[in-house]
Amino acid sequence: MRIADAQWIPSTPHQTWDALVDPQVLQKCLPGCVEVRQLSPAEYALTLRTKIGGLEHDYQGEILLSDVEPGRGAMLAFEGMGAAAGLAIGTAQLTLAEKENGTRVSYTVAGMAGGKLAELGEAVVLKAGQKILDKFFAAFIEHMSRQPRTAPPPPPPEPEATGMANSSWSWAVVALVVVALVGYHLLYQ
């Protein structure tokens, strides 16, 4: 199963990113979400109650972020298991870019299903996945449209230059070595 699409979010990229990694916002916007817990800065545990192909089940899942560039995007790996319904696993590439006084969120999701969920067929699972994404983004856009816009955080300060190349003494040392080599060759040759 593969889904690729993009959504325009009425907020700045940094605000959009902050909301996308906020467990409270995720819990509010994910359809059927019972709970989202942040286990670490890059790992979330969640419980979803959803109905796919007439089967309503709770799914316990995890999301792991990698290649994180705050305000720009990340790679996600996800898995979800339902006691009787089977499992869903996959990855998603998420990219944020400033566009038209807002943020364009592009995503590509690739997933697979197993167990009873897979028995429903790829078309049913694809339709359910698209429906979940549509509902999520509708709720997310609504949430973000009510948030006041804030200025982006200042860029991190440039690291202080270190090493011999940035020292005024380094030029004196280089000049002394050159003078010593020239003097040696003039005196002893």
C-alpha positions in Angstrom: 0.0 0.0 0.0 1.3 3.4 -0.9 -0.2 6.8 -0.3 1.4 10.1 -1.4 -0.2 13.5 -1.0 0.4 17.0 0.3 -1.6 19.4 2.5 -1.4 23.1 3.1 -1.4 24.0 6.8 -2.2 27.6 7.9 0.8 28.1 10.1 4.5 28.5 9.9 6.8 25.5 9.4 8.2 25.6 12.9 4.7 25.8 14.5 3.5 23.0 12.2 6.4 20.8 13.3 5.9 21.6 16.9 2.3 20.5 16.7 3.1 17.4 14.7 5.3 16.1 17.5 3.1 17.2 20.3 1.3 14.2 21.9 -1.7 16.2 22.9 -2.3 17.6 19.4 -1.8 14.1 17.9 -4.3 12.6 20.3 -6.8 15.3 19.5 -6.4 15.1 15.7 -5.9 11.4 15.1 -9.3 9.8 14.4 -10.2 7.1 17.0 -7.1 7.9 19.1 -7.5 6.8 22.7 -4.0 7.7 23.9 -0.6 9.1 22.7 2.4 8.9 24.9 5.8 10.3 24.1 8.4 7.8 25.2 11.4 9.8 24.1 12.0 12.8 21.8 11.8 10.4 18.8 9.4 7.6 20.0 5.7 7.6 20.6 3.3 4.9 21.8 -0.4 5.1 20.9 -3.7 3.4 21.1 -6.2 3.7 18.2 -9.8 2.4 18.1 -10.8 2.1 14.5 -13.1 0.3 12.2 -11.7 -1.2 9.0 -13.9 -3.3 6.7 -16.5 -3.8 9.4 -13.9 -4.8 12.0 -13.6 -2.5 15.0 -10.6 -3.1 17.1 -8.1 -1.3 19.3 -4.6 -1.1 17.9 -1.5 -0.7 20.1 1.2 1.0 18.1 4.5 2.8 18.1 6.0 5.5 15.9 9.7 6.1 15.7 11.1 9.2 14.1 14.5 9.3 12.3 16.4 11.7 10.1 14.7 14.5 12.1 15.1 18.1 10.9 12.8 20.2 13.0 10.6 22.4 10.9 11.7 20.6 7.7 10.7 16.9 8.0 11.5 13.4 9.2 11.2 9.8 8.4 8.7 7.8 10.4 8.5 4.0 11.0 5.2 2.8 12.5 3.7 -0.5 13.6 0.3 -1.3 15.1 -1.2 -4.5 16.3 -4.7 -5.4 17.1 -5.4 -8.5 19.3 -7.7 -10.2 16.8 -7.3 -8.0 13.7 -3.7 -8.4 12.8 -1.0 -5.8 12.2 0.0 -2.8 10.2 3.6 -1.8 9.6 5.2 0.8 7.4 7.2 4.0 6.9 6.4 7.6 6.0 8.5 10.4 4.7 7.3 13.8 5.9 8.5 17.0 4.4 7.6 20.6 5.5 8.2 23.6 3.3 7.1 27.2 3.6 4.4 28.0 1.0 1.9 30.8 0.5 2.0 32.2 4.1 1.7 28.7 5.5 3.3 25.3 5.3 3.1 22.6 2.7 3.2 19.2 4.3 4.1 16.5 1.8 4.0 12.9 2.8 4.5 9.4 1.3 3.3 6.5 3.3 4.2 2.9 2.5 2.6 0.2 4.5 1.7 -3.5 4.8 -1.0 -5.3 6.7 -1.0 -8.8 8.2 -3.6 -11.1 9.7 -7.3 -10.5 9.4 -6.5 -6.9 8.3 -4.7 -8.3 5.2 -7.5 -10.7 4.4 -9.7 -7.7 3.8 -7.6 -6.8 0.7 -5.3 -4.0 -0.2 -8.1 -1.9 -1.7 -10.0 -1.8 1.6 -6.9 -1.2 3.7 -5.8 1.6 1.3 -9.2 3.2 1.5 -9.2 3.0 5.3 -5.6 4.5 5.4 -6.6 7.4 3.1 -9.7 8.0 5.2 -7.6 8.2 8.5 -5.2 10.6 6.8 -8.0 12.8 5.5 -9.7 13.0 8.9 -6.4 13.6 10.6 -5.4 16.5 8.3 -8.9 18.0 8.5 -8.7 18.1 12.3 -5.1 19.2 12.2 -5.8 22.1 9.8 -8.7 23.2 12.0 -6.5 23.0 15.1 -3.7 25.0 13.5 -6.0 27.7 12.0 -7.0 28.6 15.6 -3.4 29.0 16.8 -1.8 32.4 16.8 1.2 32.7 14.6 4.6 33.1 16.3 8.0 34.1 15.0 10.4 31.2 14.3 13.0 30.6 17.0 16.3 32.3 16.4 18.9 30.1 14.6 21.4 28.4 16.9 24.5 30.5 17.4 27.5 29.7 15.3 30.0 27.6 17.2 33.0 29.5 18.4 36.0 29.0 16.1 38.7 27.0 17.6 42.0 25.6 16.6 45.3 27.0 15.3 43.8 28.4 12.1 41.8 31.0 14.1 44.5 32.0 16.5 46.6 35.1 15.9 49.6 33.1 17.3 49.2 30.5 14.6 50.3 33.1 12.0 53.3 34.0 14.1 54.3 30.3 14.4 53.9 29.8 10.7 56.1 32.8 9.9 58.7 31.7 12.4 58.9 28.2 10.8 59.2 29.7 7.3 62.0 32.1 8.5 63.8 29.2 10.2 63.6 27.0 7.1 64.8 29.8 4.8 67.6 30.7 7.2 68.7 27.1 7.5 68.9 26.7 3.8 70.8 30.0 3.3 73.3 29.4 6.1 74.0 25.7 5.5 74.0 25.5 1.7 
